[in-house]
């Protein structure tokens, strides 16, 4: 990773945005599966995708942001 703080912040923003987008896509795909629009895929898979997508959308980005936060000066 580069030492430029702006480049580092930009790449971290992109990672957080990609995580949220992938979580939203997983949740929508899980809803489609549980609604029965894709009969070949079991509904249990749809519920699992919704749960994983929700975790990916709501929990992982704040955890990463907290880990990446710049430490405060004493």
C-alpha positions in Angstrom: 0.0 0.0 0.0 1.3 3.5 -0.8 2.3 5.9 1.9 0.3 8.7 0.5 -2.6 9.4 3.0 -5.0 10.5 0.2 -4.4 7.4 -1.9 -4.8 5.2 1.2 -8.1 6.9 2.2 -9.3 6.6 -1.4 -8.6 2.9 -1.6 -10.2 2.3 1.8 -13.3 4.2 0.7 -13.5 2.0 -2.4 -13.2 -1.1 -0.3 -15.9 0.0 2.1 -18.2 1.0 -0.8 -17.6 -2.3 -2.6 -18.5 -4.3 0.6 -21.7 -2.4 1.0 -22.6 -2.9 -2.7 -21.9 -6.6 -2.6 -23.9 -6.9 0.6 -26.9 -5.2 -1.0 -26.7 -7.3 -4.1 -26.6 -10.5 -1.9 -29.6 -9.4 0.0 -31.6 -8.7 -3.2 -30.6 -12.0 -4.7 -31.6 -13.7 -1.5 -35.0 -12.0 -1.6 -35.4 -13.2 -5.2 -34.6 -16.8 -4.2 -36.9 -16.8 -1.2 -39.7 -15.3 -3.3 -39.6 -18.4 -5.5 -38.5 -16.6 -8.7 -35.6 -19.1 -9.1 -37.3 -22.5 -8.3 -34.0 -24.5 -8.8 -32.4 -22.9 -5.8 -33.7 -23.9 -2.3 -35.3 -21.2 -0.1 -32.7 -22.0 2.6 -30.0 -20.7 0.3 -31.9 -17.5 -0.1 -32.2 -17.0 3.6 -28.5 -17.7 4.0 -27.7 -15.2 1.3 -29.9 -12.6 3.0 -28.2 -13.1 6.3 -24.7 -13.0 4.9 -25.6 -9.9 2.8 -27.0 -8.1 5.9 -23.8 -8.8 7.8 -21.7 -7.7 4.8 -23.8 -4.5 4.5 -24.4 -3.5 8.1 -21.6 -4.9 10.3 -18.4 -5.4 8.3 -17.8 -1.8 7.0 -18.1 -0.1 10.5 -15.7 -2.8 11.9 -13.2 -2.1 9.1 -13.5 1.7 9.5 -12.9 1.3 13.3 -9.8 -0.8 12.6 -8.5 1.7 10.0 -9.2 4.8 12.1 -6.2 7.0 12.7 -5.1 6.9 16.3 -5.7 10.2 18.2 -2.8 12.2 19.4 -2.2 12.0 23.2 
